[in-house]
Amino acid sequence: MRAAERLLLAALCSVCQALQDGMLFPTESPSREVKDVSGLWIFRADESPERSRGFEQQWYKSPLAETGPVIDMPVPSSYNDITQDAQIRDFIGWVWYEKDVWVPARWIQDRGTRIVLRVGSAHYYSVLWVNGVKVTEHVGGHLPFEADISGVLRQTSGNQCRITIAVNNTLTLETLPPGTIQYMTDRSRYPAGYFVQNTNFDFFNYAGIHRPVLLYTTPKAHIDDITVETTFSDNIGLVSFNVSVLGSSKAAVKVTLSAQDGRCVASADGSRGVLKVTDVNLWWPYLMHENPAYLYSMEVQATAEDGQTDVYTLPVGIRTVKVTSTQFLINNKPFYFHGVNKHEDADIRGKGFDWPLVVKDFNLMKWMGANSFRTSHYPYAEEILQMADRHGIVIIDECPGVGIKDIRSFGNVSLAHHLTVMEELVRRDKNHPSVVMWSVANEPASEMPPEEKTVFADSLCSARQAPYVDVICVNSYFSWYQDPGHTELIGLQLNTQFDNWYGKYQKPIIQSEYGADAVPGLHSDPPMMFTEEYQKTVLQNYHNVFDQKRKEFVIGELIWNFADFMTSQSIIRVVGNKKGIFTRQRQPKAGAFLLRERYWRIANETGVLPTWARYPCL
């Protein structure tokens, strides 16, 4: 294991220096094709003491089944809960995936076609081979990476493509989130080589290939990146665009913006420009307007000197975001965050992307009247952000900087990696109208003097970072982690918290976490901790203060958590964290109905909702 850990550290030092180009989500068009190669892969964990046998024996050079016993593994999914083997559930180190896929012959025969292999995410450090040839590696467990594999495929005979991916979930002091490997040296209690992975975050370290694996094509001269910025004045919408084209120095670019009925509302030539839209339909959040989440369609065409044309279509929502000392404004109107924190977490699949689960979660959020959520504590799948765009759900987009507590995690290597992750995150999500804030970390250590650590700007900030952010987000658990059982103290302590933060920094505040564990079906009157009644009482006491402070400078409340989720085994967790207002199976607790009534009441106060959207009990 020590050798594997050193290999991971070396990769962090080298890979984080090189950034990829644009990261447009793969879509089909007249010039592009997409082939999903997710599904059933074969899998093998490297259970050698050093976790390095796969590299020493070069498992990527031949079919994985020839190296030893393999098992079936679905992609996307976390591998941890798929088998009945506790060693696989808790495995730390290198695991190997492999799949043979057929590549259409026309892709290979047409040398004007680029063939790209894209992995939506794999946790944490990944190395990728095609037909035994290394094509790329990536550090970071929550963002996509890809490689042009055209040359590799054209160097080998036939159309078969053997994809091998090695994934290591080891967390070190330089990863995001950080962690440490602790070796147990007491031979009277632990066998030789025994180690554990320590972390400072409260969710299970799920691992594997978590999002779809895709093959897609583009022309050699292709649209690499698009950046869109929007604003409006009166009834005129303005869409600034910047298109990057690779493979051609003189490509002719044409940009066309169409309304939902297919009408062209604006067009322009050139890689940079501004589109003017008359009688603009703005992108509004859910429950803030009678016509929320309006999306235009931007078609970009890039024609190279040889006449070859690449076409990419991007959804565009026209909206503005501004922050004052007391308000958060979307389209110049006050927006109040009444929503949830979430996790990519569910039975069996772990953090694996699953469309039925995504659609169910959005239906539940809209049912309860939530207008926003935070991607705690890492970037979520691109498809989830696309759903938020279409449904008008506002997002605080968070990087995986959670649990940064150890002073050794504030060095230059960590900083370089953190900056790389943030650049990848912003590059991926910059065009989503649903994304209104970037969260750079969650609850980093604030007790160290500034000369002992590098200061990270942090949207979910500690006291030392507050001067550098636009919005102060505060996590607090009065009557749970502080003064457990004493709900009568919440009002005083929460008021003091808000007044202290605002008095010092004069910036709007979001209560970005609050809540209490509730074991579903456990009841007590008078309320006691871990019962549904206690969770409900905690929420009600917080809400009383929110109602006072949102008239002043509090601009949002995000419950922790949307649904119960898995954690590592510990004496304070009963098969995971039970702070969800829904169970892990998405069934409501009493707190869900309380929040539903509250969120719809807040939404109805705006007076802009159509009759069909009004909560029936109000």
N, C-alpha and C positions, 0 to 999 in steps of 0.2 A: 504493500500500500504506500510505503514511503516513496518508492520510485514513481508511482502513478501520481502522487501528490506533487512531486517535483516537476513532472511533466506538465501538469495543469498550471503550476506557477510560471513555468517558462513560456507557456502559450499565452498567458495573460500579459506577460511583458512584451511579447512580440506582436501578437495579433491585434491588440488594442491600438497599435500605432497606425494601422491601415483601415480607412473607412471605405465602405462600399459606395457605389454610385447611387442613383435614384432607386427607390423601392416602391414603384407603382404596383398596386395589387393586380395580379394576373386576371385579365378579362379577355373574352373572345371578341373579335372584330373581323372585318374583311381581311385584315392582314395578320391576325393572330389566332392561334389555336391553343386550347388548354386541355391537358389530359391529367386527370386525378389518379395518382398511383397509390393513394391510401388504400386501406383494406387490411388483408391478412398478410403479415410479414412473418419471417422466422426470426428467432431471438435466442441469444445465449448470453448469460452473465459470466464474466471472467472472474471465477471464484478462486483464482490462484492467490497465494498470500500477498504478493505485491500488486495484484490486479493488472499485471503487465504482460501476461502470457500472450494475449491476442496480438500485441505489437511485436513481441519477440518472435512469435511464430508466423507473423504476417497473415492473419486470418483473412484479410481483405483480398489476398491474391488468388484465392480459390473459393468455391462455394462454401458457405459457412457450415453446412451440414457435414462437410468432410473433415472439419476440425474437431468434432465431438458432438455430444447430444445437443439438439436444439428443440425449442418448443414454439408453438404458434403464439403470435402476439398481434393484437389489433392496433392499427394506426389510423387515426390518432387515439391515444389513451395513455394514462400512466401505467407502467408495468406493475406497480406495487400491489394492487388489489385484484389482479387478473387470475393469479394462481392460488393454490392452497398452501403455498410454501412461505412460512414466516421469514425465511432467509431472503427470499426475493422481495417480500414486502419491505424489509428494512435494509435492503442492499445498498451499500455505498461503494462506488467505484465504477469501472468501465463495464458497460453492457453493449452488445453488438446486435444490430438489426440488418436484415438483408431481404431484398425482393428482386425477382427477375421480372422485367416488364418488356413489352414489345413496343418499339418506337416505329411509327408509320414510316414506310419506306420513302415516301415523298419528302419527309423532313430531312432525311439523311442525303438523298440524291440531290436535292436543291441546295447548292452551296451558297445561295443567297439567303438562306434561312438560318437564324440563330436558334439553337435548342438550349433552353435554360432549365435547370433543376432547382426547385425552390422548396425549402423546408419552412413551414410556418413558424415553428419553434421547437426546440429540443433542449431539455434541461440537463446539464448546464453548459458543458463544454463539448463541442461536437467536431468530429472529423469525418469527412465525406469522400468516398471513393466511387468511381464508376468503372466497371470492368477492371478492377484492380489498380486503377490510376487515381491518385489523390487529386481532388479537384478544388477543395476548399476546407477551411475550418472556421469555427465561430465560437466566441466566448459570450455567454449570456443566455439565460434560459427562457426568455419571454418575447424575443423579437425574431423576425424572419431573417434567413440568409439564403443565398443562391449562388449558382455558378454556371457559367457558359460551358456546356459539355459538348458542343458541336464537334470540336477537334477530336476529342476522345472517341466519340461514337464513329467518326469517319475514319479513324485509324484502325478500327477493329472490323472484322468481317461479320456480316449478318446484321439483323435489326434488333437483336436481343441486347438488353441493357441490364447489367447486374449492379444494383445500387446497394452499397454497404455504408452503414452509418454507425460509428462508435460514439457513445454518449457517456459522459462522466458527470455524476451529480454531486461530486465532492465540493463542499463550500469551504473557502479559505478566508483569511482576513482581507484579501483583496477582491473577492467576488461581491456581487450584489444579488441577493443579500449576502452578508459575510457569515462566516462560521469558522470553527476550528476542529481539527482532528485531535482527539485525546487518546494517547496510548496508555493502556493500563499495565503497569510494570510489576505489580504485586503478584508473583507467581503462585502464591497460596490461594489467590482468589480468581485470577484470570489466566487463561492459557497464553502462550507466547504469541505475540502479534495481535492481541486483542485490542480493538480500538472502537471508539464511538464518535459520531458526528455531533458536535455541540452547535446550537444556534441560539440566537436571541430573538426569534420571532415565534408567534403563536399560531402556526399552521403547519400541516404536514409537508415534509420536503418531498413532494411527489416528483417523479422523474420519468423520463422517456421522451418519445416523440409525441408532443401534445397537440399539434395542429396539422392540418393536411400537408401532404407531400405532393407537389405538382410538377409536371413537365409542361412547359409552354414555349411557344415560338414567337419570334419577331423577325422582321427583315433585318439584314445587316445594318442598314442605316435605320435607326429606330428612335422612338421617343423614349428618352431615359428618365426624365423627371418633369413634373409640372408643379408649379407653385401658384396658388390662387389666394388673393386677398380681396376682401369685399367691404364696401361701405355704401351709403345711400344719402341722398339729399332730397327731401320732399318725396316725390313719386319716382325719382330717377335712381336706379341702382347702378353701382359702378363695380366692375369686376376686373381687377388687375391680374394679369397672368404673365408667367415667365416659363417658357418651354425650353428644356435642354434636349438636344438631339446628339446622339453619338453615331459614329460611322459615316458621317458626311459633314463637311465644313461649310457647304453652301445649300443646305436643304431649304426648300420653300415651305413655310409653315402657314397653315390657315386654321383659324379658330372660329367655331360656330357655337353659339349658345341657343338652345331650344327650350321652349316652355313645355309643361307636362302634356299639352295637347299636340306637341310636335311642331308648333310654329317656330320658325327662326326669329328670335327677338334681337339678335345682335351678331355681328361677325367682324373679323379683322384679319389682316395678313401680317405675318411677321412673328418672331419668337417672343417678343415682348409687346405689351400693349394694354389698353383699357377698353373694356366693352361697356357700353351704356345701354341700360335697359329702362325703357319707359313703362309707366304703370307697373312698377316692380311688385312682385309678390315676395315678401320677406320670409326668411326662415324664422319661425317662432317656436318656442318650446311648447311642449304638450301642456294643455290646460291654461295657456297664456293668451291664446288667440283662437278664433273660430275656425281658422284654416292653418293649423300648425304644420311644421316640418315640410314646407314647400321646397322642392328641389328642382333646379334647372339641370339640363344635360349639356355639358360642354364637350364637343367633339373636336379633337385636335388631329389634323392631318399634316404629316411631314413627308414631302416628296424629295427624294434624292436626285442627284444629277442624272442618274441612269433611268429615271422615271419610276423607280420603285417607291411605293407609298406605304407608310405605316399609319394606322388609325388607332386612336385610343379615346375612350369616352369616360369622362369623369363627372360624377354628380356634384353639383355646386349649390350650396345654400347661401343666400345673400343675407348677412346679418352683421351687426356690430356688437362689440363688448367694451364696456368702460367701467372703471371703478372710481368712486369718490371716497371721501373719508367715512361715509355712512351707508353707501348703497352700492349694489352691483347692478349694472344696467345692461340689458340686452335690447338692442334697437331703441336705445334712449329711454326705456321704461324699466322701473325697478323690478328685479327678479329676486324671488326668495326661494332658496334651495330647500325643498321639502322632499327628502329622498332617503337613499340607503347607501350603506357600504356593502360590498359583495365579495365573494371569492369565486374563482373558477374551481368548483369543487362539487362532486356528486358521487353517489354510490358507484362502485365498480370501476367507472371510468376515471376517477380521480380528477385531474385537471385536463383531461382529454376533451377536445372540442366536440360538442354534440348538438346538432341542430334542434332536436326536440326539446332539449333542456333550455337552450337559448330562447326559443319561442315561448316556452312555458314561463320562464323568468320575466320576459317582457310583458306577457299577459298579466302576471301577478303584480308587477310594478304599476301597470296602468290601472288595474283593478283597485289598487289601494290608493291611487291618486298621487303616486310619486312622480316627480318631474325631473329627477336627477339621480346620479349615483357616482361614486368614486371608485376607480379601478384599484382598490386596495388589494394587495400591496405590490403591484407589478402591472405591466401593460397587458391588457386583455387581447383576445383575438381580434383581428381586423374586421371579421364578419360581425362581431358584437358592436363595434363602432358604426358599421354601416347600418345595422338595425336601429341604433340610436339616432342616426341621421334621419332615417325614414319615419321614425315615430316621435321625434321631437324631444327625446330624453337627453338632458344636459349632462355632460361628463367632465369630472375632474380626472385628468389623465395622469396616473402615478407611475413613476419609475420603480424598480425593485430595490430602492435604497431603504430597506427596513432593517431595524436591528443593528444600526451602526453604533456600537457601544464601546468597543475596545479601542484604546488609544492607537494601537498599531494599525487600525483601519483608516487612519487619517493621514497616511503618507502619500507620496507622489504617485506610486503605482495605483493605489486606490482612486486617487483623484483623476488620473488619466483614464482609468476604466470607467469611472462615473461619467466623465465628460463624453466618452465614446457612446455609452449607453443612452445618455440624454440626446445626443445628436442623432442616433439611430431612431429613437422614439419620436422626436420632433419631425424628422424626415418622413417617417412612416405615416404620422397622424396629422400633419399640419393642415391638410385640406378638409378635415371633417368639421362641418359647422357645429356639430354637437359638442366638440371639445372646446371648452372655454377657459380652462386653467391647466397649467402643468404643475404637478406635485413632484418635487425633486428628491424628497426623502420623507420617511415617516418616523417620528419620534427619535431622531438622532440624539446622541449624548450631548447634554448642554451643561453638565456640571464641571467640565474641564476648563481651565483658563484658556483664553484664545491663543496664547503663545504656544500652547501644547498641541494644537490641532489646526488643521486646515478648516476654514469656515465654509460650509456649503450653504448656498441660498436654498431655502426650504419653505415650500408652500404650507406644509404641515409642520410648523416651525417651533423651535425652542427659542428662549428669550434672546439668545445671542444672534439669531438669524432674522428676527422680526423686522429690523429696519430695512431689509433688502427685498421684502416681498410686498405684493399688492394687497393680499388678503391674509389675515391671521386665522389659521384653523387650529382649534384646540380640542384635544382628546382628554376627557375626564370621566371618572367612574366613581362619583360620590355615592356613598352608601353601599359600594361593592368592594373595590380595592382599598378605598379609604373609608373608615368608619363603617365597616360592614354591618348591615342590619338597621342602621339608623337613618331611615328615610326622612325623618323630621329635620335633618341637617342640610338636605339638598338645596333648599331655597336660599339659605344664607350663604352657603359655600359657593353656589353657582353664581349668585349675584356678585359676590366678592371677586370671583374669577373674572367675570366679564368687565367689571369696573376697573380692575387692576390692569388688564391688558389694554383696554381702550384708553384709559387715562395715560398710559405710558407712550402708546404708539399712534393713537388717533387714526386707526385703520379698521375697516369693517371686519367682523368676526363671524366665522362659521363654527358651530359646534360640530366638529367633523367625526366625533365618536362619542357615544354614551350608551348605556344599557346595562343589562344584568342577565346572568344565566337563568334559563327556565327549562327544567326537564319536562317535556310534554306530558300532560296528564297528571302532573304532581300538583296538588292543591293544598291550601292552608288558609284558614281564616281565624285570627288575624294573619296577614301575610308573613311568610318566612322565606328566607333566601332559598333560591332554586325552584320556587313554585311559580306557576303562571301568574298568580295574584301579586307576588312580589315584583316580578318584572313589570307588570302593569302599573303598580304603585310608583316604582322608580320613574317610569316614563311620564306619568301624570305630574309628578313633582317637577321634573325637568320642563315639561310643557308650560307649566304655570309661569316659570321664569322666562322662557322663550317668548311668550305672549307679551310680556312687559318689554323685553329688550329688543324685539324686532320692530318696535316703534321708534327705536333709537339707532342702534348700530349693528345689531345682530342680523345677518343676511341669510342664515341658513341653519338647518338641522339635518344631520345624516345619522340614522340609527345604526348602531352596531349590534346586530348584523342582519342582513336580509334573511339568511338561512343558516342553520347550524352547519358546521364544517369540521373536517377532521384535523386533529392535531397529533403531535407525537404523544406517546403514552406518558402520563404523569399523574401524581396524586391529586392534582387540582382539576383534572379533566376527566369526565365520565364519557368515554368513547367520543372525544372531540369537544369542541367549544359549543355550548348550548345557548349562546346569546342571540340566536336567530329568532326573528318573529315568525318565521316558518321553520318547520323541521327540515332536515336534510333531504327528505322526500317531498318537500314543497307543500306540506300541509300546514294550515294556519294555527298558530297559538292565539291565546286571548289578546296578546299585544298587537297582532296583525289587524284585528277589528278596531282596536283603539286608534291605531295609526291611520287606518282607512277613513274613519270618521273625521279625524283631525285634518288630514291632508286635503280631503275634499272640501272641508269647511274653509280652509285657507284659500284654495283655488277659487271657490265661489265668491270670496271677498273681492276678487278683481272685477267682477261684474261684466266680463267679456265672453263668458262661456255660452255656447248655444244651449238650447233646452235639453238636447239629447245628452249633453255631457254633464249635467248637474247631478250631484249625488242625490239619490231619491229620498233620503231621510232628512234632508235639510230644507 
